[in-house]
Amino acid sequence: TQLLEQSPQFLSIQEGENLTVYCNSSSVFSSLQWYRQEPGEGPVLLVTVVTGGEVKKLKRLTFQFGDARKDSSLHITAAQPGDTGLYLCAGEDAGNNRKLIWGLGTSLAVNP
Amino acid sequence: DAGITQSPRHKVTETGTPVTLRCHQTENHRYMYWYRQDPGHGLRLIHYSYGVKDTDKGEVSDGYSVSRSKTEDFLLTLESATSSQTSVYFCAISVGGLPYEQYFGPGTRLTVT
């Protein structure tokens, strides 16, 4: 059974701080996707990483895919209250009818 | 905007009653999914579809059935609702080729009393 473990589960920080969220597995994925979900809404895709070692930046958010394509991290620089939400990672197992393996999420609260 | 709508957005029903949730997409994508989201369990796949009348079970399919008679509509039915099916239900579509990214609807909050 493929699993994705996210850590930490909860994070409460002050505006302006930096943070890193981790997504780890013992399985290899063909891609790793990060989503953000706000209360009362569906998850929204932030980024997809495909190549081992790949780094993608989205403004203050930096996403990295591990060299072995088993893990990923999300780093937020100078967090803002608007970054508050649930961050989910999902791994793609190529050929599995496009089904994704989901982590349980990291709930981030950025306090003004 | 992936053009996904879900109806109803909120529903309260009694134990033992049948309930149907609807997911509608406007762009004729082949792959559609139903998830439920619960605290401590994350997103769990209920059923998915890979074409009209082509569906398969996910990891938590017991007590649920689905139908897809048109490309744009994917229906989730709870034949006899139970309190354990109180949850937020999300529909998603998969777009394009590799990587298989998913785009979600706004969700339906279902309460079974």
Interface residues (C-beta under 8 A of the other chain):
Chain A: S30 S31 Q33 G40 E41 G42 P43 V44 L45 T48 V50 L88 A90 E92 A94 N97 R98 K99 L100 W102 G103 L104 G105
Chain B: Y31 Y33 G40 H41 G42 L43 R44 L45 Y48 Y50 D56 G58 F90 A92 S94 L98 P99 Y100 E101 Q102 Y103 F104 G105 P106 G107
